[in-house]
Amino acid sequence: MITEEPPVEAHRVESVTAADGTPLALHQWIPKNPKAAVFYVHGLQSHAGWLFETGPELARRQIAVYAPDRRGSGSSGGPRGHLPSSAAVLDDYTAHFEAVRARHPEHLPVTAVGQSFGGSVLAALLATGRISPDGVVLCAPALGQQQARHGQEGVRRLRTLQGHRTSPVTLKDEDYTRQQPYLAFMANDHAMLRQITDGFRAVMAELELLYTEGPRWDIGSPAAPVHFARPERDPIIDLDTARSTLARMCPDTVDAHFDADSHYLEFSPVRAQFWDWLADVALRTPKAPAPPTDAAAIAGAAAPAGHRTQPAACPGGPR
């Protein structure tokens, strides 16, 4: 139990310019003296604004939270619901992660969290060696889901799609949560993706192939701990497929089951239990050996040109 709540800075959003000029949003919840950090990769329909409770709750547990809005989602720029290429997505998240590392020259342990489709993005980042977090949490991750639904040849066909033609995301809000306040929040969330482009679907397929056809993860020596967090039942994710896909990439994964029957643990009755668990994982994650750094380079990376920090303007969720 938390007996004292460390002071938490207000939710802030930093504007970051991607290599191709697209403005990207990086959401932050930072306690005064963080003991660890979480780098959060959100899912397909969600955005970092969905962390309106998770961000402050983790910060009260002395965890610094960094959550980028994927391009085309949330407060980030780019055509809505579109991804131009898997390379652009991986480049965006790599740049965000490196910036987070640079802000903590004392090298706080950074745990990367991938939720749902964010788990697939994170798996591709790890499989390609783009980032090296100190710990990994995959929460109801969409691992291997395209191949489970469409078969390997179907995924290869999806990868050839192009363009901005849109089609609806057929998931139901009730698959995410059964809690009425959160359902009301989702119904009024104009930033929630309801349509995605053919180009987005091609990138989903490409990202999945990067880790399902790639080698086992090489995530440090000693290897960073990897955790698989899941509800007991998930109407969106085939959890058995996700777990078996993860086992091939990382055989030593630790499982955490939560007593929930909907996809989004943070909108479930066990959300406080999940926050406690996630904070504990982040705090127990050991620091990797700090690499030699140039102090001037670190100072420059902490506030690079093209970055702008401002108070968050996202709508609040249910109270």
Residue, then its C-alpha position, 0 to 999 in steps of 0.5 A: m500500500i502507498t502511504e505517501e504520494p510523491p508529488v506528480e507533475a501535471h500531464r504534459v505533452e511534448s511536440v516532437t518532429a519526426a524525420d519526415g516532418t510529421p509532428l508527434a506527441l509524447h505524453q509524460w507523467i513525471p514524479k519529482n524523484p522517479k525511481a524507474a521509467v515506463f515507455y508505453v506503446h499504445g494499441l490500435q484504436s487507443h492513444a496515449g490519452w487513454l492513460f489519464e489514470t494509468g499515468p498519474e497512478l504510476a507516477r504516484r508509485q514513483i514511475a516516470v511514464y512516457a507514452p508517444d501517440r503513434r503517427g496518425s493517432g491521438s494528438s500526433g500528426g499524419p493522415r488519420g488511421h494511416l501508417p506509411s511504412s513499418a520503417a517509419v513506425l519503427d523510426d518514430y518509436t526508436a527516436h522516442f525511446e532514445a530521447v527518454r534514455a537521454r533524459h535520465p543520465e543516471h540511467l534509470p531502468v526503463t521498462a517498455v510496455g506494449q499493449s495490444f497492437g502496441g505489443s506487436v510494434l514493441a516485438a518488432l522493435l525488439a526483433t530488429g534490435r532498434i531498442s534495448p529496454d531494461g525490462v519488457v511487459l507485453c499486455a494482452p499483446a496482438l502477437g501472431q494475430q494476423q497469421a492466426r486469422h489469415g494464415q501466412e499467405g494471407v499475411r503476405r497478401l495483406r503486406t502488399l496493400q497500399g494507399h489511403r482507402t479506409s475500412p472500419v475497425t470492427l471491434k466492439d467497445e464492450d470488448y475493451t471494457r464492461q465498465q459503463p464510465y469507460l464505455a461512455f468515455m470511449a463513445n465520446d473519444h473523438a481521437m479513438l480510431r474507428q477507421i484505418t487505411d489499407g496502408f495501415r493494414a499492410v504495416m500491421a502485417e509487415l511488423e508481424l512478419l518482422y518478429t515471427e520470421g526473425p531470430r529470438w530476441d537479443i535483449g541484453s546480457p543478462a537478458a532483460p526480464v520479459h513479462f506477459a500480462r493478460p486477462e483471464r478472457d480476452p474477446i479481442i486477442d487470441l491469448d494462446t496464439a500470443r503466448s506461443t508466439l512470444a515463447r518462440m521469441c523469448p522462452d523465459t517469459v514470466d506470466a501474470h494473470f489478472d481476473a478480468d474478462s475484457h481486453y483493456l486491463e486499465f479499464s477493468p475492475v482490477r486496474a489498481q491491481f495491474w498498476d501495483w503489479l506494473a510499478d513493482v515490475a518497473l521498480r524491480t527491473p535492474k539497471a543495465p550498465a550505463p554506457p560511457t556518455d558525453a555530458a554535452a551530448i546528453a544535455g543536447a539530447a535532453a532537449p533537442a531542437g524541434h521538441r516543445t513541451q506544453p501542458a496536456a490538452c487531452p480530455g479527461g476520462p471518467r471519474 
